[in-house]
C-alpha cells in the first residue's frame, strides 16, 4: 500500500495540486494572522512605545506623581540593574521660523536606553547642546549649528543652546504635536524648577537576570525610598497597558488578534476538509476495488493518510513561506508611506510551528473522515452509487438534526456574546452556527439553485439541464457551493467587520477629538488683523474643510478670565454641524457644554448683561473649551477677551501639512504659532496606526479571497471530471459542444451566484455582531456595510465559478462521445 500511495502522488499529481493549493493558502492565512499579532505589537512598540523600546523594565507612578531623587537612586543601585535612565521633561517655548514655537524638552538617556534615532550631527555631549527632530527643523528652517533660546515656566528660566544634531521625528501620537528636543541635564536645570522630579524610569538588566524577580525587587526598593505606587512593567507590557488605557481599560487589540487566529483555524479546517472530501469521495470506487483485491481497511486508511501527510506537510511549508513573503511585502509597503514608517515586521516561531502542525494535521484529519466512510461498508456495496443525504433517509435526518441544533445553539451564543461584549463566546457561537448551516446545506442549497435556475430558462436546453443538474446530484451541488460559501462568508465578514470597526474607531476619535485645530484671536488694539477677514483667509487655505469664529459671551461664576478662569464661547447650531467631528454633539439652547472632569449640575454664568443659570453637560473630552448654543446667551461679547477660531481639516491632510497649516493660520490671525493647537496631529497619528492594522487585515482578506477561489475551482473541476461518462452520453444524444460548454458554465454561474449571495448575507450579520462583541464596550457600534466592495465580491465569485468550469468543460467538449462513454 506504500507503493500505491506513492504512485497516487506521482501518477495523479493533478488531483493533489488542487488540494495542495487549498492547504497552502489556508496555512498562509493562519500563519499570516499570527504574524499580524507579532507585527502589530512590534509596530505599536515603534510608535506608542517608541520612548522605551530599548528598556527591559519601565517604571511609572500609578497616580502620575513624579519620582524623587532618592527613589531613583534606590532603583538604579539594584544589583540586577546594568544601566538606568531617569527621565525629566518639560515644555518650553522658543523663537524660530518667524514666531514663538512650542516644544517638549527631555534629558538625554544613556546610549543603551536612548530611544531617539540620530539622523545627522551628534547627540548632546556638552552643557548647552540640544538635538531637535528633523520634521520641526525642516518646518522652521533650522539646522546643525543653529542656536535657540529656550524659555521655561518662570521669567528667569531660560537657556541659550546650540543644535548639535537632528533626530528622527517621533511616531508617538502623544508627543507628535510638539517639537521634540533632547538636551543635557544642565539645560533641564536651567529651564525647570528645582525638585520637579522624574516622570519615569527605564532599566537595562544585567544578562541572565530574571525579569519577574528584578521587577519585584526594584518595586520594593522604590517603595522603601518613598515612591508612591510605582508600577514596573516590561516594554511590551507598557505598550499593552497604554493601548488598554485608550480602550477603557480593555486590551481589545489582543482579543481581536486572537479572534482572527480562531477564525483562521476554523476556515482552514472547513476549506481543507471540504476540498479533500470531494477528492477522496471521487476515489470511493477505486478504494473499494482495492479492497476487493485484498487490501484491508487499515491499509486503505493508511494509504490515504500517507498521501495526506505528504501533501499536507509540503503544502504547509509552502504556506508558511508564502505568509512570510506576504507580510514582508505589506510591511515594506507600509514603511514606504511617510505616515506609517513605524510599521515593523515580526515573524514569531509560533507562526511557523502552528502553520506546519495545523496544515499537516488538518489535511490528515480531513482525508481520514471520507476514507473511513469509504471503508465502513462492504467493497461491493461501495462500488454501487451511494444515496445522497436527504430528509427521506437516515443520513439526511441525522445531518438535519445536528445542523439545526448547531445553528440554533450557535446563533443564541453569538447574539449573547454580542450583547454582552464577549468576543470568545461570540466566536464560538458564530463558528457553531456556520457549521450548522454547512451541515444543512445539502438539504436546501440544491433547491435554491434550482429556483435560481429559472433565470436560465431563456438559454434553452443548456439552461434547463443546468437547473436540473443542481437537484439531481445534491451532494455535488452542495460541495461546490460550500467551497464558495465559506470563502464569501469570510470575505464579507471581514469587509463588514473592518468597515464597522473603522466607523466605530472614527466615532471614538471624533468624540475624544471633536475639533481639529483651534486658536485664540488677538485682542482688539494689539493687532491690525480683522478676525472676519482672517477667517476668510483661513477658509481658503488648502486642506481646510471649514472654519468658524466663536465669540466669548461669559465666564463660569466664581472664575474670571483674568485669572485664567473658564470662558464660555458662543457657537451656533449650523456652525457646530460644519465644524465638529462628533456628529452626536449637537448643541441645544439652554445648555452649557463643559470639558471632561468639570463639575456636574446647573452652571451659573456671568455675562456682560448679568448672570444666567443653564443646565450643564460634561463632555467625554477635554479638547474643547466650554461653549453654549448661540441663542442660549443673547449678551454681547465680553470686552478684553479674545475670540476663538475653530478649524476642521480635510480627512486626507498629512501630518506635515497640519504643521504647515498651523503656521499659516497663525499668520492669518496675527498670533504666535504655538497658540494654534488642537487634536489634528493626534488624529493623523492614530489614524496612521489604525491604517497599518487595517492594511494587514486587508492582506489577510486577499488571502481569504484566493482561498475561496481555489476551493470553488477544486470542487467544480472535480465535479465536471466526475461526469465524464454522463457528459459524453448527453453528447451522444445530440447535445453540441457549444451547448455542453454552455450547460456547465450556466450551472457554475448558478451555484456560484447562490453561494455568493448567501455568503454575503451571512457575512454581513457575522461581521456586525463580531464588531459589536469586540468594540461594544468602548464605542457605539453601528453596522457599516461596504456595498460596493460586496458587489465586487459577488462579481468575482460569479466570474470565478465561470472560469473554473472553462478548462474541464473544454476538455469534456473535446472528448469524443465514444471515448467518454468508455471511461471507467
Helices and strands as residue ranges (DSSP letters): H 2-11, H 13-45, G 50-52, E 57-61, H 69-76, E 81-87, E 89-96, E 99-107, E 118-121, E 129-133, H 134-140, E 147-151, E 158-167, E 179-183, H 185-191, E 200-205, H 211-224, E 230-233, H 235-246, H 252-282, H 284-292, H 297-335, G 338-340, H 349-375, H 379-382, H 394-419, H 423-452, G 453-459, H 461-472, H 474-512, E 517-520, H 531-539, E 544-556, G 561-563, E 567-571, H 573-579, E 591-594, E 603-607, E 610-618, E 627-629, E 644-649, H 655-669, G 673-675, H 680-722, H 724-732, H 737-775, H 787-814, H 817-821
